[in-house]
Amino acid sequence: MLSAQMGPQQGDPLGPLLFSLPLQPVLHSLESVLTVGFLDDLTLGGEIGVVFRDVDILSGLGSKLGLCLNPAKCAVLAPGYFG
C-alpha cells in the first residue's frame, strides 16, 4: 500500500528548489541593501531601521509559507551602533 504525502520528501533532488521557489518573491520584495538567501538561511544588511522592517516581514511568513523565524538562531551585527 502506498501512502499519499504532500511536498518533497527528504533526499528528493528537487526538494531544495521546491523549498526555495515560494521564498524568492519575498526576498525580492525586501528593502534591505543586502538580501541573501540559501535555503532556510537568510542574511540581511543595510540601514538598521530597514533591516528591522524586513525582519518583521519575514517573521510574518509563518501563516503564509509555513516558515517560522527562530529568534534563538538570529544575530544582529551592528558595529558602533549599540555603544
Beta strands, then each sheet from edge to edge (+ up, - down):
strand 1: 34-38
strand 2: 41-45
sheet 1: 1+ 2-
end
